[in-house]
Amino acid sequence: MREHFINMDNSKWTRKKRFFAGVTVLCVVAVVIIMHIALFGSLTKENDRQYIERSDYYAIYRTNDMFFCSFYDKDGNTVKTDGPFIRQPHIKTVYDKLLRVTWQSGTGMGTQFAYYFDIEQSRFSELFRSVFDEYCDNVVYCTDEKVIVQNIFNKDDFYLEITEFEKPFSAVAFPFENICFTDRGKKLSITYYSGDDCKTVTEYKLIQ
C-alpha cells in the first residue's frame, strides 16, 4: 500500500516536472519569436530609410515621402529626431560645433524656419523665422517689418530690435532682400524693397 502511494506521488511529480518543462520551453520560444519580430521590425524600419545626408553629428533621411533628421552627440548617441517634414530640411555647419537647421513651409524667406544645434553641449536653440545670417553667438532674423539680432541660445545675453528705416517699405509680403553681419559682427547690412517700383535700398545699422 505504501509503495502504491509512493508510485502515485512519483507519477504526480513527474507530471508536474513535465508541465513546468513545457511551460519553460514555451516561454523560451515566445521570447525568441518576440526578439525576432523586434529585430525584423527594426531592420525593416532602417531599410525603409533613404538617407540623403549623413555625418558624425546628424542625418537627413526620407521615409514614405516624408523627411526626418536626427542629431547625435559627441559619443554618437541620438539626442533628437525631428520630423516629419513635407519638404527636405537643410543642415549647414556654421562652425565646427554649431549646426543650423532650416526648412520651408512655403515659398520665400517669410516662410523659412530655422534652429541651431550646439554639438558640444547637446543643446538646441529656439525656433527662428526668416534667418539671414549668424556671427559668433548672434543670429539675425526677421518678423514682418522688424529685424531682430539676438544671442542664439540666450536672448538675455543680447537682444536688439531694429524697426526704423530711412525709406518706407514697398507693399510686399516680405520687404527684406538680404541681411548680413559686417565689420566683424558690429554692424548689419540691410537691403530691403522700397517704393511702388520696389527699388532696393541698403542701410547699415550699428548693433554694438
C-alpha positions in Angstrom: 0.0 0.0 0.0 2.8 2.4 0.9 4.5 1.5 -2.3 1.3 2.3 -4.2 1.2 5.8 -2.6 4.9 6.4 -3.4 4.3 5.5 -7.0 1.3 7.8 -7.2 3.4 10.6 -5.7 6.2 9.9 -8.2 3.7 10.0 -11.0 2.3 13.4 -9.9 5.8 14.8 -9.5 6.7 13.5 -13.0 3.6 15.2 -14.5 4.5 18.5 -12.7 8.0 18.4 -14.0 6.7 17.8 -17.5 4.3 20.6 -17.1 6.9 23.1 -15.9 9.3 21.9 -18.5 6.7 22.5 -21.2 5.9 26.0 -19.9 9.6 26.8 -19.8 10.0 25.7 -23.4 7.0 27.8 -24.5 8.4 30.8 -22.7 11.7 30.5 -24.4 10.1 30.0 -27.8 7.9 33.1 -27.1 10.9 35.2 -26.2 12.8 34.1 -29.3 9.8 34.9 -31.5 9.4 38.4 -29.9 13.1 39.1 -30.3 13.0 38.1 -34.0 9.9 40.2 -34.6 11.5 43.2 -32.9 14.7 42.7 -34.9 12.9 42.3 -38.1 10.8 45.4 -37.4 13.9 47.4 -36.6 15.7 46.2 -39.8 12.6 46.9 -41.9 12.3 50.4 -40.5 16.0 51.0 -41.1 15.8 49.6 -44.6 12.8 51.9 -45.3 15.0 54.9 -44.7 16.5 56.6 -47.7 19.5 58.6 -46.3 20.1 61.9 -48.0 22.9 63.2 -45.8 24.9 61.5 -43.0 27.7 62.8 -40.8 29.0 62.2 -37.3 26.5 64.6 -35.8 23.4 64.4 -38.0 21.5 62.5 -40.6 18.7 63.5 -43.0 16.6 60.7 -44.4 13.3 60.1 -46.2 10.6 57.6 -45.2 7.3 57.2 -47.1 7.8 60.5 -48.9 8.3 62.4 -45.6 11.6 63.8 -44.4 13.3 63.4 -40.9 16.5 64.5 -39.3 18.4 63.0 -36.4 21.1 64.6 -34.2 23.9 62.9 -32.4 26.2 64.0 -29.5 30.0 63.6 -29.4 29.6 60.0 -28.4 27.3 59.1 -31.2 24.1 59.0 -29.1 20.9 60.2 -30.6 19.8 63.4 -28.8 16.8 64.3 -31.0 14.9 63.2 -34.1 12.8 65.9 -35.8 10.0 65.5 -38.4 8.1 64.6 -40.4 8.8 67.4 -42.9 6.9 67.7 -46.2 10.0 69.4 -47.7 13.6 68.4 -47.2 15.3 70.2 -44.3 18.8 71.6 -44.9 21.6 71.4 -42.3 24.5 73.8 -42.5 27.7 73.6 -40.4 28.1 77.2 -39.2 31.2 76.5 -37.1 32.9 73.3 -36.1 30.4 72.5 -33.3 27.3 74.5 -34.4 24.7 73.4 -36.9 21.8 75.4 -38.5 18.7 73.5 -39.5 16.4 75.2 -42.0 13.2 74.3 -43.8 10.5 76.0 -45.8 6.7 75.8 -45.2 6.0 77.8 -48.4 7.9 80.0 -50.8 10.2 82.9 -49.9 12.1 83.9 -46.8 8.9 84.7 -45.0 8.1 81.0 -44.8 11.6 79.9 -43.7 12.1 78.5 -40.2 15.4 77.5 -38.5 17.0 76.5 -35.3 20.6 75.7 -34.1 22.2 72.6 -32.6 25.2 73.1 -30.3 27.1 69.8 -30.6 29.5 70.5 -27.8 26.7 71.0 -25.2 24.0 68.9 -26.9 21.5 71.8 -26.8 19.1 73.3 -29.2 18.1 76.9 -29.7 14.6 78.3 -30.0 12.8 78.3 -33.4 13.5 81.4 -35.5 11.8 82.6 -38.6 13.5 84.1 -41.7 17.1 83.7 -40.6 19.5 85.6 -42.7 22.9 85.3 -41.0 24.8 84.5 -37.9 28.1 85.7 -36.4 29.8 84.1 -33.4 27.0 83.8 -30.8 24.4 86.0 -32.5 21.7 85.4 -35.2 19.8 87.9 -37.3 16.3 87.2 -38.4 13.0 89.0 -39.3 9.4 89.1 -38.3 7.1 91.1 -40.5 8.8 94.5 -40.8 11.2 94.1 -37.9 14.9 93.0 -37.9 16.0 91.2 -34.7 19.5 90.4 -33.6 20.0 88.2 -30.5 22.2 85.6 -28.9 21.4 82.2 -30.4 20.9 80.3 -27.2 20.1 83.0 -24.6 18.4 86.3 -25.6 19.1 87.6 -22.1 22.8 87.9 -23.2 22.0 90.0 -26.2 18.7 91.2 -27.9 18.1 94.1 -30.2 15.1 95.1 -32.4 15.5 97.3 -35.4 12.2 98.9 -36.5 13.2 102.3 -38.0 14.5 102.6 -41.6 15.3 105.5 -43.8 12.8 104.7 -46.6 9.2 103.2 -46.4 8.9 99.6 -47.3 7.2 98.5 -50.6 3.8 97.0 -50.3 5.0 93.4 -50.5 4.5 90.4 -48.2 8.2 90.3 -47.2 10.2 93.5 -47.7 13.7 92.3 -46.8 16.0 91.0 -49.6 19.2 90.4 -47.7 20.7 91.0 -44.2 24.2 90.1 -43.1 26.7 90.9 -40.4 29.6 93.2 -41.3 32.6 94.8 -39.6 33.2 91.6 -37.5 29.7 91.5 -36.2 29.5 95.1 -35.2 27.2 96.2 -38.0 24.3 94.9 -40.1 23.9 95.5 -43.8 20.2 95.5 -44.5 18.8 95.5 -48.1 15.0 96.0 -48.5 12.4 96.9 -51.1 11.1 100.5 -51.0 8.6 102.4 -53.1 6.0 101.4 -55.6 8.7 100.3 -58.0 10.3 98.0 -55.3 13.7 99.7 -55.6 16.3 98.1 -53.4 17.8 100.2 -50.6 20.8 99.2 -48.4 21.3 100.6 -44.9 24.0 99.9 -42.4 23.0 99.6 -38.7 25.4 99.7 -35.8 24.5 96.9 -33.3 27.4 97.0 -30.9 
